[in-house]
Amino acid sequence: MYPHSRHLDDQPILDVQHLDVRYNGHFALENITFHLHAGERVAVVGPNGAGKSTLFKVVAGVLQPTGGEVAIYGSGPSGHVCIAYVPQRSQVDWSFPVSVADVVMMGRIAKLGLLGWPKKSDWEHVRRALRTVNMEDLAKRQISQLSGGQQQRMFIARALAQEAELMLMDEPLTGLDAPSQDNILSLLDELQRQKVTVMVATHDLEQAAQYFDRIMLLNRQLIGFGGPDEVLQPEKLLRAYGGRLHKTASGESLALDDSCCSGGEEHVHH
């Protein structure tokens, strides 16, 4: 079995203090401080290169910070099997010859150990997770045969099988059609009912405002963190997005020209 880190119940599920990450002498993240409580749903927004993926990798314990501290229930990220990291789909080798059920079972490995053999109870976790994401009938399908929405639902099932308490999802809605996005957003409701804390990196500011408890506005530094009305203010958005933000002809909304990331303009109404 892997060594598991202890949870201190009186501590936040995630506490980030003065986090710095540098690449080649340049800040990817600078002096980031925030904390989350169990069951919160947070959208992380900002332009390309803002540090969203870097933040997730540090919290997941796969990237070491240059400075500052990250604590999960009072101790560092390593050894916490309660953290599930869902990468961008473009970072996954979809030609790898495994089935949906195989991938979901990977969520149990930290509890089994590398040499452990799945028990009946582990397969029940897998079945229950697939049932939650409505993919029981796809359990034996090869992952190369999945649609984009099914791929994301499979990763959510893996996190459920892992019994994750903190889920980090890196742009899970990018490139999905509207029905697939709705399916993922509905699953976020189910995760919240199960008290799973979720951080989702997204480029869609309207979705962030509509579906999330709090919004983190990031561009290497933490520009805003709070409710949509507090964070999605013109001056803060201009700090984050710079010249890609402009008023529409009506003057009643701001348009973000971030088409390289999301397939079109996004609008935030004020």
C-alpha positions as a Markdown table, in Angstrom:
| # | Residue | x | y | z |
|---|---|---|---|---|
| 1 | Met | 0.0 | 0.0 | 0.0 |
| 2 | Tyr | 1.1 | 3.6 | -0.5 |
| 3 | Pro | 1.6 | 5.7 | 2.6 |
| 4 | His | -1.4 | 7.9 | 3.1 |
| 5 | Ser | -1.3 | 11.4 | 4.6 |
| 6 | Arg | -3.4 | 12.1 | 7.6 |
| 7 | His | -6.4 | 14.5 | 7.5 |
| 8 | Leu | -6.8 | 17.1 | 10.2 |
| 9 | Asp | -10.6 | 17.7 | 10.3 |
| 10 | Asp | -10.2 | 21.3 | 11.6 |
| 11 | Gln | -8.2 | 22.3 | 8.6 |
| 12 | Pro | -9.5 | 23.4 | 5.1 |
| 13 | Ile | -9.5 | 20.8 | 2.4 |
| 14 | Leu | -7.1 | 23.0 | 0.5 |
| 15 | Asp | -4.9 | 25.8 | 1.9 |
| 16 | Val | -2.4 | 27.6 | -0.5 |
| 17 | Gln | -0.1 | 30.2 | 1.0 |
| 18 | His | 2.2 | 32.5 | -0.9 |
| 19 | Leu | 2.7 | 30.0 | -3.7 |
| 20 | Asp | 5.4 | 30.7 | -6.3 |
| 21 | Val | 6.3 | 28.7 | -9.4 |
| 22 | Arg | 9.2 | 29.8 | -11.7 |
| 23 | Tyr | 10.2 | 28.4 | -15.0 |
| 24 | Asn | 13.6 | 29.5 | -16.4 |
| 25 | Gly | 13.6 | 32.4 | -14.0 |
| 26 | His | 10.1 | 33.6 | -14.9 |
| 27 | Phe | 7.1 | 33.4 | -12.7 |
| 28 | Ala | 4.4 | 31.0 | -13.8 |
| 29 | Leu | 2.6 | 31.7 | -10.5 |
| 30 | Glu | 3.5 | 34.5 | -8.0 |
| 31 | Asn | 2.4 | 34.8 | -4.4 |
| 32 | Ile | -0.9 | 32.9 | -4.7 |
| 33 | Thr | -2.9 | 32.6 | -1.4 |
| 34 | Phe | -6.4 | 31.1 | -1.0 |
| 35 | His | -8.2 | 28.3 | 0.7 |
| 36 | Leu | -11.2 | 26.1 | 0.0 |
| 37 | His | -13.7 | 24.3 | 2.2 |
| 38 | Ala | -15.2 | 20.9 | 1.5 |
| 39 | Gly | -17.9 | 20.8 | -1.1 |
| 40 | Glu | -17.1 | 24.1 | -2.8 |
| 41 | Arg | -17.3 | 24.4 | -6.6 |
| 42 | Val | -14.7 | 26.9 | -8.0 |
| 43 | Ala | -14.1 | 28.0 | -11.6 |
| 44 | Val | -10.6 | 29.0 | -12.4 |
| 45 | Val | -10.5 | 31.5 | -15.3 |
| 46 | Gly | -7.8 | 33.4 | -17.0 |
| 47 | Pro | -6.0 | 33.7 | -20.4 |
| 48 | Asn | -3.8 | 31.1 | -21.9 |
| 49 | Gly | -0.5 | 31.0 | -20.0 |
| 50 | Ala | -2.2 | 32.3 | -16.8 |
| 51 | Gly | -0.9 | 29.4 | -14.7 |
| 52 | Lys | -4.2 | 27.4 | -14.4 |
| 53 | Ser | -2.6 | 24.0 | -15.3 |
| 54 | Thr | 0.5 | 24.8 | -13.2 |
| 55 | Leu | -1.7 | 25.5 | -10.2 |
| 56 | Phe | -3.5 | 22.2 | -10.6 |
| 57 | Lys | -0.3 | 20.2 | -10.9 |
| 58 | Val | 1.2 | 21.8 | -7.8 |
| 59 | Val | -2.0 | 21.0 | -5.8 |
| 60 | Ala | -2.0 | 17.5 | -7.1 |
| 61 | Gly | 1.6 | 17.0 | -6.0 |
| 62 | Val | 3.0 | 16.3 | -9.4 |
| 63 | Leu | 4.9 | 19.6 | -9.6 |
| 64 | Gln | 7.1 | 21.1 | -6.8 |
| 65 | Pro | 6.6 | 24.8 | -6.2 |
| 66 | Thr | 9.5 | 27.3 | -6.1 |
| 67 | Gly | 8.2 | 28.8 | -2.9 |
| 68 | Gly | 5.2 | 28.9 | -0.5 |
| 69 | Glu | 3.1 | 26.0 | 0.8 |
| 70 | Val | 0.2 | 23.9 | -0.3 |
| 71 | Ala | -1.7 | 21.9 | 2.4 |
| 72 | Ile | -4.5 | 19.3 | 2.0 |
| 73 | Tyr | -6.3 | 19.0 | 5.3 |
| 74 | Gly | -3.2 | 20.3 | 7.0 |
| 75 | Ser | -0.3 | 18.4 | 5.3 |
| 76 | Gly | 1.5 | 18.6 | 1.9 |
| 77 | Pro | -0.1 | 17.1 | -1.3 |
| 78 | Ser | 2.1 | 14.0 | -1.5 |
| 79 | Gly | 0.4 | 10.9 | -0.1 |
| 80 | His | -3.1 | 12.2 | -0.4 |
| 81 | Val | -5.2 | 9.7 | -2.3 |
| 82 | Cys | -8.2 | 12.0 | -2.0 |
| 83 | Ile | -6.9 | 14.2 | -4.8 |
| 84 | Ala | -8.0 | 13.5 | -8.4 |
| 85 | Tyr | -6.4 | 15.3 | -11.3 |
| 86 | Val | -8.3 | 15.3 | -14.6 |
| 87 | Pro | -5.9 | 16.5 | -17.3 |
| 88 | Gln | -6.8 | 18.2 | -20.6 |
| 89 | Arg | -7.9 | 15.6 | -23.1 |
| 90 | Ser | -5.2 | 16.6 | -25.5 |
| 91 | Gln | -2.6 | 15.4 | -23.0 |
| 92 | Val | -3.9 | 11.8 | -23.0 |
| 93 | Asp | -2.8 | 9.0 | -25.3 |
| 94 | Trp | -6.2 | 7.8 | -26.5 |
| 95 | Ser | -4.7 | 5.0 | -28.5 |
| 96 | Phe | -3.5 | 3.1 | -25.4 |
| 97 | Pro | -5.3 | -0.3 | -25.5 |
| 98 | Val | -7.4 | -0.2 | -22.3 |
| 99 | Ser | -11.1 | -0.3 | -21.7 |
| 100 | Val | -13.3 | 2.2 | -19.9 |
| 101 | Ala | -13.6 | -0.1 | -16.9 |
| 102 | Asp | -9.7 | -0.5 | -16.8 |
| 103 | Val | -9.3 | 3.3 | -16.6 |
| 104 | Val | -11.9 | 3.7 | -13.9 |
| 105 | Met | -10.2 | 0.9 | -11.9 |
| 106 | Met | -7.0 | 2.9 | -12.0 |
| 107 | Gly | -8.8 | 5.1 | -9.5 |
| 108 | Arg | -8.5 | 2.3 | -7.0 |
| 109 | Ile | -4.7 | 1.7 | -7.4 |
| 110 | Ala | -3.7 | 4.1 | -4.6 |
| 111 | Lys | -5.8 | 2.1 | -2.2 |
| 112 | Leu | -4.7 | -1.3 | -3.6 |
| 113 | Gly | -1.0 | -0.6 | -4.0 |
| 114 | Leu | 0.9 | -1.4 | -7.2 |
| 115 | Leu | 0.9 | -5.1 | -6.6 |
| 116 | Gly | -2.6 | -5.3 | -5.1 |
| 117 | Trp | -5.3 | -7.3 | -6.9 |
| 118 | Pro | -8.8 | -5.8 | -7.2 |
| 119 | Lys | -11.4 | -7.4 | -5.0 |
| 120 | Lys | -15.1 | -7.7 | -5.5 |
| 121 | Ser | -15.6 | -4.5 | -3.5 |
| 122 | Asp | -13.2 | -2.6 | -5.8 |
| 123 | Trp | -15.2 | -3.7 | -8.9 |
| 124 | Glu | -18.3 | -2.6 | -7.1 |
| 125 | His | -16.8 | 0.9 | -6.7 |
| 126 | Val | -16.1 | 0.9 | -10.5 |
| 127 | Arg | -19.6 | -0.2 | -11.3 |
| 128 | Arg | -21.2 | 2.4 | -9.0 |
| 129 | Ala | -19.0 | 5.1 | -10.5 |
| 130 | Leu | -19.9 | 4.1 | -14.1 |
| 131 | Arg | -23.5 | 4.0 | -13.1 |
| 132 | Thr | -23.3 | 7.6 | -11.7 |
| 133 | Val | -21.9 | 8.9 | -15.0 |
| 134 | Asn | -24.3 | 6.8 | -17.1 |
| 135 | Met | -21.6 | 4.7 | -18.7 |
| 136 | Glu | -22.3 | 1.2 | -17.4 |
| 137 | Asp | -23.0 | 0.0 | -20.9 |
| 138 | Leu | -19.7 | 1.3 | -22.1 |
| 139 | Ala | -17.5 | -0.5 | -19.5 |
| 140 | Lys | -15.8 | -2.8 | -22.0 |
| 141 | Arg | -15.4 | -0.2 | -24.8 |
| 142 | Gln | -11.9 | 0.8 | -25.8 |
| 143 | Ile | -11.1 | 4.4 | -24.8 |
| 144 | Ser | -10.2 | 5.2 | -28.4 |
| 145 | Gln | -13.9 | 4.7 | -29.4 |
| 146 | Leu | -15.2 | 7.3 | -26.9 |
| 147 | Ser | -16.6 | 10.7 | -27.8 |
| 148 | Gly | -15.1 | 13.8 | -26.1 |
| 149 | Gly | -18.0 | 13.9 | -23.6 |
| 150 | Gln | -17.7 | 10.2 | -22.8 |
| 151 | Gln | -14.0 | 10.7 | -22.2 |
| 152 | Gln | -14.6 | 13.3 | -19.6 |
| 153 | Arg | -17.3 | 11.3 | -17.9 |
| 154 | Met | -14.9 | 8.3 | -17.7 |
| 155 | Phe | -12.4 | 10.5 | -15.9 |
| 156 | Ile | -15.1 | 11.7 | -13.5 |
| 157 | Ala | -16.0 | 8.0 | -12.9 |
| 158 | Arg | -12.3 | 7.3 | -12.2 |
| 159 | Ala | -12.3 | 10.0 | -9.6 |
| 160 | Leu | -15.5 | 8.7 | -8.0 |
| 161 | Ala | -13.9 | 5.2 | -7.9 |
| 162 | Gln | -10.9 | 6.7 | -6.2 |
| 163 | Glu | -13.3 | 8.2 | -3.6 |
| 164 | Ala | -11.7 | 11.6 | -4.3 |
| 165 | Glu | -12.6 | 14.5 | -2.1 |
| 166 | Leu | -10.8 | 17.1 | -4.2 |
| 167 | Met | -11.2 | 17.0 | -8.0 |
| 168 | Leu | -9.1 | 19.2 | -10.3 |
| 169 | Met | -10.5 | 19.4 | -13.8 |
| 170 | Asp | -8.3 | 21.1 | -16.5 |
| 171 | Glu | -10.7 | 22.5 | -19.1 |
| 172 | Pro | -13.1 | 19.6 | -19.2 |
| 173 | Leu | -15.7 | 21.5 | -21.3 |
| 174 | Thr | -13.3 | 22.6 | -24.1 |
| 175 | Gly | -14.3 | 21.2 | -27.5 |
| 176 | Leu | -17.5 | 19.6 | -26.3 |
| 177 | Asp | -20.9 | 20.2 | -27.9 |
| 178 | Ala | -23.7 | 21.8 | -25.8 |
| 179 | Pro | -25.4 | 18.5 | -24.7 |
| 180 | Ser | -22.0 | 17.0 | -23.6 |
| 181 | Gln | -21.3 | 20.2 | -21.6 |
| 182 | Asp | -24.7 | 20.0 | -20.0 |
| 183 | Asn | -24.0 | 16.3 | -19.0 |
| 184 | Ile | -20.7 | 17.3 | -17.3 |
| 185 | Leu | -22.3 | 20.3 | -15.5 |
| 186 | Ser | -25.0 | 18.0 | -14.2 |
| 187 | Leu | -22.4 | 15.6 | -12.9 |
| 188 | Leu | -20.8 | 18.5 | -11.0 |
| 189 | Asp | -24.1 | 18.8 | -9.2 |
| 190 | Glu | -23.9 | 15.2 | -8.2 |
| 191 | Leu | -20.3 | 15.7 | -7.0 |
| 192 | Gln | -21.4 | 18.6 | -4.9 |
| 193 | Arg | -24.1 | 16.4 | -3.4 |
| 194 | Gln | -21.4 | 14.0 | -2.5 |
| 195 | Lys | -19.4 | 16.8 | -0.8 |
| 196 | Val | -16.6 | 16.6 | -3.4 |
| 197 | Thr | -14.7 | 19.8 | -3.7 |
| 198 | Val | -14.2 | 20.7 | -7.4 |
| 199 | Met | -11.9 | 23.2 | -9.2 |
| 200 | Val | -12.5 | 23.5 | -12.9 |
| 201 | Ala | -10.3 | 25.5 | -15.3 |
| 202 | Thr | -12.5 | 27.0 | -18.0 |
| 203 | His | -12.5 | 29.7 | -20.6 |
| 204 | Asp | -16.2 | 30.3 | -20.5 |
| 205 | Leu | -16.9 | 33.2 | -18.2 |
| 206 | Glu | -20.7 | 33.0 | -18.5 |
| 207 | Gln | -20.6 | 29.3 | -17.4 |
| 208 | Ala | -18.3 | 30.2 | -14.6 |
| 209 | Ala | -20.7 | 32.8 | -13.4 |
| 210 | Gln | -23.8 | 30.6 | -13.8 |
| 211 | Tyr | -22.6 | 27.3 | -12.4 |
| 212 | Phe | -19.9 | 27.9 | -9.8 |
| 213 | Asp | -20.0 | 29.1 | -6.2 |
| 214 | Arg | -16.8 | 31.1 | -6.6 |
| 215 | Ile | -14.5 | 32.3 | -9.4 |
| 216 | Met | -10.8 | 32.5 | -9.3 |
| 217 | Leu | -9.4 | 35.0 | -11.8 |
| 218 | Leu | -5.8 | 34.2 | -12.5 |
| 219 | Asn | -3.0 | 35.6 | -14.6 |
| 220 | Arg | 0.1 | 34.4 | -12.8 |
| 221 | Gln | -1.1 | 36.4 | -9.8 |
| 222 | Leu | -4.4 | 36.0 | -8.1 |
| 223 | Ile | -6.5 | 38.9 | -9.5 |
| 224 | Gly | -9.8 | 38.0 | -7.9 |
| 225 | Phe | -11.4 | 35.3 | -5.9 |
| 226 | Gly | -15.0 | 35.4 | -4.8 |
| 227 | Gly | -18.6 | 35.4 | -6.2 |
| 228 | Pro | -19.2 | 36.3 | -9.9 |
| 229 | Asp | -20.4 | 39.8 | -9.1 |
| 230 | Glu | -17.3 | 40.5 | -7.1 |
| 231 | Val | -14.7 | 39.0 | -9.5 |
| 232 | Leu | -16.1 | 39.6 | -13.0 |
| 233 | Gln | -15.6 | 43.4 | -12.7 |
| 234 | Pro | -14.3 | 45.3 | -15.8 |
| 235 | Glu | -11.2 | 46.5 | -14.0 |
| 236 | Lys | -10.3 | 43.0 | -12.8 |
| 237 | Leu | -11.0 | 41.5 | -16.2 |
| 238 | Leu | -8.9 | 44.1 | -17.9 |
| 239 | Arg | -6.0 | 43.3 | -15.6 |
| 240 | Ala | -6.3 | 39.6 | -16.4 |
| 241 | Tyr | -7.0 | 39.7 | -20.1 |
| 242 | Gly | -5.6 | 43.1 | -21.3 |
| 243 | Gly | -6.2 | 44.0 | -24.9 |
| 244 | Arg | -8.4 | 40.9 | -25.5 |
| 245 | Leu | -11.3 | 42.5 | -23.6 |
| 246 | His | -13.4 | 45.2 | -25.2 |
| 247 | Lys | -16.9 | 46.7 | -24.9 |
| 248 | Thr | -19.6 | 45.6 | -27.4 |
| 249 | Ala | -21.3 | 48.1 | -29.6 |
| 250 | Ser | -24.2 | 48.3 | -27.2 |
| 251 | Gly | -21.9 | 49.2 | -24.3 |
| 252 | Glu | -23.9 | 46.8 | -22.1 |
| 253 | Ser | -21.4 | 43.9 | -22.0 |
| 254 | Leu | -17.8 | 43.1 | -22.3 |
| 255 | Ala | -16.5 | 40.7 | -25.0 |
| 256 | Leu | -13.5 | 38.6 | -24.5 |
| 257 | Asp | -11.7 | 37.8 | -27.8 |
| 258 | Asp | -10.2 | 34.4 | -26.7 |
| 259 | Ser | -11.1 | 32.5 | -29.8 |
| 260 | Cys | -7.8 | 30.6 | -29.8 |
| 261 | Cys | -9.0 | 28.8 | -26.7 |
| 262 | Ser | -12.7 | 28.3 | -26.9 |
| 263 | Gly | -13.9 | 28.5 | -30.5 |
| 264 | Gly | -15.3 | 32.0 | -30.3 |
| 265 | Glu | -15.9 | 35.1 | -28.3 |
| 266 | Glu | -17.2 | 35.0 | -24.7 |
| 267 | His | -19.4 | 37.6 | -23.1 |
| 268 | Val | -19.7 | 38.8 | -19.6 |
| 269 | His | -22.7 | 41.0 | -18.9 |
| 270 | His | -22.6 | 43.8 | -16.4 |
